[in-house]
Amino acid sequence: MALAESIEEDDEKVEVEGIQFIYNNGVSFYMEELTISYEKSWAGEGFQVYRDGYSSC
């Protein structure tokens, strides 16, 4: 995953509760059933990404 400087013509754009997400059309399969949350804990804080039992930081 990386941040791009600009939006490409074939990028997908989704807005959820006022937050816009933009991703490459080639990863659409991986975006299904995806949950993104912002969590704070004793270890720190940040975005958590979950999909069908898998997670990453």
C-alpha positions as CSV (number, residue, x, y, z in Angstrom):
1,M,0.0,0.0,0.0
2,A,1.3,3.5,-0.8
3,L,0.1,7.0,-1.1
4,A,-0.1,8.5,-4.6
5,E,0.3,12.1,-5.5
6,S,-2.7,12.2,-7.8
7,I,-5.9,10.3,-8.6
8,E,-5.7,8.1,-11.7
9,E,-8.5,7.8,-14.2
10,D,-9.2,4.1,-13.4
11,D,-9.1,4.6,-9.6
12,E,-12.2,3.7,-7.6
13,K,-13.7,6.4,-5.3
14,V,-15.9,5.5,-2.3
15,E,-17.3,7.8,0.4
16,V,-18.4,6.5,3.7
17,E,-19.8,8.8,6.4
18,G,-18.0,11.8,4.9
19,I,-14.6,10.1,4.5
20,Q,-13.4,9.5,0.9
21,F,-11.4,6.4,0.1
22,I,-9.6,6.1,-3.2
23,Y,-8.0,2.9,-4.4
24,N,-6.6,1.3,-7.6
25,N,-9.3,-0.6,-9.5
26,G,-6.9,-3.7,-9.6
27,V,-7.4,-4.3,-5.9
28,S,-11.2,-4.2,-5.8
29,F,-11.3,-7.8,-4.8
30,Y,-9.3,-7.1,-1.6
31,M,-11.6,-4.1,-0.7
32,E,-14.7,-6.3,-0.3
33,E,-15.8,-6.8,3.3
34,L,-13.1,-4.5,4.4
35,T,-13.4,-2.7,7.8
36,I,-11.2,0.3,8.7
37,S,-11.2,1.7,12.2
38,Y,-9.2,4.1,14.2
39,E,-8.1,2.7,17.6
40,K,-6.3,4.0,20.7
41,S,-4.6,1.7,23.1
42,W,-1.8,1.6,25.6
43,A,0.5,0.6,22.7
44,G,-0.4,3.7,20.6
45,E,-3.1,4.7,18.2
46,G,-3.7,4.4,14.5
47,F,-5.8,2.9,11.7
48,Q,-6.6,-0.8,11.8
49,V,-7.6,-2.6,8.7
50,Y,-9.6,-5.9,9.0
51,R,-10.9,-8.3,6.3
52,D,-12.5,-11.7,6.9
53,G,-10.4,-12.6,9.9
54,Y,-7.1,-11.0,8.7
55,S,-5.7,-7.8,10.1
56,S,-2.8,-5.4,9.5
57,C,-1.7,-2.1,11.0
